[in-house]
Amino acid sequence: MIIISAMSAAVLGVTGCGATAPTEPSTGVGTDAGFPLTFENCDLEVTVEHAPQRAVSLNQSATEILIALGLEDRVAGTSYEVDPVSDDMAEAYGSIPLLTDGILKHETLLQGEPDFVISSYASFFTAENAGERAELQELGVPTYLSEFDCTYHEAVAGGATFEMLFDEIETIAEIFGVPDAGDEVVAAQRAAIDEGLEIAQQIDGTPKLVWFYSTAASAATPSVAGPGGLPQTVTEMLGAENLFSDAATKWPEVSWDEIAVRDPDVIVLGDLTRGYPGDTAAEKIEFLKSDPLTSTMEAVVNDRFITVPGQYMDPSIHSVQALPTVAQGLVDLAVR
């Protein structure tokens, strides 16, 4: 969330981050009114001298927030697409240059001449990848890191909430000078939550869930949702129980033995399209039904699966859809 907003140039003067001088917007979206803008993000003070015109997003969910805000014309490049792009975003997404089909590296990033860099993941802002945030700031390139991932994979204190997501959307909208667009997106997000909560009223009892995100290979140790992430929040909002809410991280690696012992009523499957072995929901189901241990679990025997796109499990413009989707799945499966 913005800490200091709409400070005048006379007050801020030339900042130590090396940001470039204000320029006129290259598109009709947003203005430089209210700039320079200074905010604190993941323990780093950032100053944006003008509304970004050549932003680079380091991952798909960051790109999709910018598209939702109508900013695709001001995105100079993106990278690391892991899930299918929704139909309503496909044209805009396709208009954005793909700088690399993997994780963006520092040299390639700078070739894109960005005036702003945004990422959902702390692991992308490293010396080995796009470069550390402080380094980019010294080069005059301000950055934004999702508050959900300030410390990679650690559980968020107090738990991740949709209010955090809404704050993030509104903050990004303010950075780009389009606050009204931020308000509109958040309003649509709240409507999806209301839909999910209405469906959830039909859920009986307290279903026990395991959110199965990924494995490196079909028989490898699975990564499941623990505390501190949005799957935990969705579970609680639905009146269900996340069987790994006692883990130490947002996405712990657990054993199949432990999953079998905890005996979930329903397994929520992340349907990923990165191309890694065992990523798709179909591959996950095939493994669960063929493995001697997991095939005996009641959830597997009774096909109690709810499939969601991987984007629904990560903080993204689509993650609110996890609420109505999982709620409807639990109602359809009629588990208690």
Sequence and secondary structure as in RCSB ss.txt:
>XXXX:A:sequence
MIIISAMSAAVLGVTGCGATAPTEPSTGVGTDAGFPLTFENCDLEVTVEHAPQRAVSLNQSATEILIALGLEDRV
AGTSYEVDPVSDDMAEAYGSIPLLTDGILKHETLLQGEPDFVISSYASFFTAENAGERAELQELGVPTYLSEFDC
TYHEAVAGGATFEMLFDEIETIAEIFGVPDAGDEVVAAQRAAIDEGLEIAQQIDGTPKLVWFYSTAASAATPSVA
GPGGLPQTVTEMLGAENLFSDAATKWPEVSWDEIAVRDPDVIVLGDLTRGYPGDTAAEKIEFLKSDPLTSTMEAV
VNDRFITVPGQYMDPSIHSVQALPTVAQGLVDLAVR
>XXXX:A:secstr
  SB S  HHHH S TT        SSSS  STT SEEEEETTEEEEESS  SSEEESSHHHHHHHHHTT GGGE
EEEE   S   HHHHHHHHTS EEESSS  HHHHHHT  SEEEES GGGSSTTTT  HHHHHHTT  EEE GGGS
STTB  TT   HHHHHHHHHHHHHHTT HHHHHHHHHHHHHHHHHHHHHHTT  S  EEEEEEE SSTTS  EE 
 TTSHHHHHHHHTT EETTTTSSBSS B  HHHHHHH  SEEEEEE  S  TT SHHHHHHHHHHSTTGGGSHHH
HTT EEEEEGGGTSSSTTGGGHHHHHHHHHHHHT  
